[in-house]
Amino acid sequence: MDSAALLDILGNENRRRILRLLSHKPCYVTEISDYLGVSPKAVIDHLRKLEEAGLVESRTDDQRRKYFNISRNLRLEVDVSPYEFGMKSAYPASPNLDVSSCQYLSLNVQYLNEHVEPADDAEDDIEHDVERISDSEASEVAELAAELNCLEDLKSELSLAQRWVHGRMTSVLDSLSEAVDGDGENRIRAEILAALAAGAETTVEISREIKAPERIVESHLKSMAERGVVERDRENDEWTLTG
């Protein structure tokens, strides 16, 4: 399901409350109904739409009662600025992703690479009424809790960095627009220049990159060429930045 459809589904407050509840534990319809204070019929309708979107799934317990849980991880992002409006849904990357390959991002996070097998404490289980976990299991729990805390901190730092990047991008685009247009009204020109800097060379490539009609792109390119901002290779019909 595309991002716009997901936004429509999540625009309903009760559906968001259902997901918030399910993020804590799987629930039966009656539990959700009591939590929301709405009829089971209304809950079933909300759950159906969430199921169709692939956000929740249902299972049955030993007594054939149906319960619901969140089916997968999903991150929905919306960007709104004077230069951009976009939506995208992102799913978790592969655990094998090599983050060291990132050009601008450096992470220093230790991950638990090996699963610690629990020791055989059968005798302890017989001697005590309360089942205790082994020392190795306790150590694994402590390591996982420490890793979770580290990842929570990393998540906060990445969010802060992302906000800084968005703010800086807007500032740079403002300056770029004013530099090539004077009053900065034709913001599309900044996007065209960014596309050229990213490697786009033809009108078609630039049009595809910034999602604008070719004739509009061509018109702005010619105008900027007159000011000496860009130049055209007429033999190959390619555009480049002058500087």
Secondary structure as GFF3:
##gff-version 3
##sequence-region A 1 243
A	DSSP	alpha_helix	3	10	.	.	.	ID=ss1
A	DSSP	alpha_helix	13	22	.	.	.	ID=ss2
A	DSSP	beta_strand	27	28	.	.	.	ID=ss3
A	DSSP	alpha_helix	29	36	.	.	.	ID=ss4
A	DSSP	alpha_helix	40	52	.	.	.	ID=ss5
A	DSSP	beta_strand	56	60	.	.	.	ID=ss6
A	DSSP	beta_strand	66	70	.	.	.	ID=ss7
A	DSSP	beta_strand	75	81	.	.	.	ID=ss8
A	DSSP	beta_strand	84	90	.	.	.	ID=ss9
A	DSSP	three_ten_helix	99	101	.	.	.	ID=ss10
A	DSSP	alpha_helix	122	127	.	.	.	ID=ss11
A	DSSP	alpha_helix	135	181	.	.	.	ID=ss12
A	DSSP	alpha_helix	188	197	.	.	.	ID=ss13
A	DSSP	alpha_helix	203	210	.	.	.	ID=ss14
A	DSSP	alpha_helix	214	226	.	.	.	ID=ss15
A	DSSP	beta_strand	230	233	.	.	.	ID=ss16
A	DSSP	beta_strand	238	241	.	.	.	ID=ss17
###
